[in-house]
């Protein structure tokens, strides 16, 4: 009997590593972002080590989420004096939450993440 889960959705070790990266990413705001940095390092390493499209797409999703959040948070911080930074900070928080939840749901449903 062929194990389709292994072949089309990565090995159990790859899925577990991806789940750990998602969990670290999810708790990052409560740790000042430190574990988010650990999560993005894991994803940067693992995205290059897998040939599996499902695993690679999720690690790429986490990488893009992290780095775009950093860019927008720096912009939010820089514009706090203009008050617009507070709105930008809130928008980044909502966007980050959306991407994290969407990634978790797609992971659970074993769906490949977009682009």
Secondary structure as UniProt FT lines:
FT   HELIX           4..9
FT   HELIX           12..27
FT   HELIX           28..31
FT   TURN            32..33
FT   HELIX           34..49
FT   HELIX           53..78
FT   HELIX           80..82
FT   HELIX           84..108
FT   TURN            109..110
//
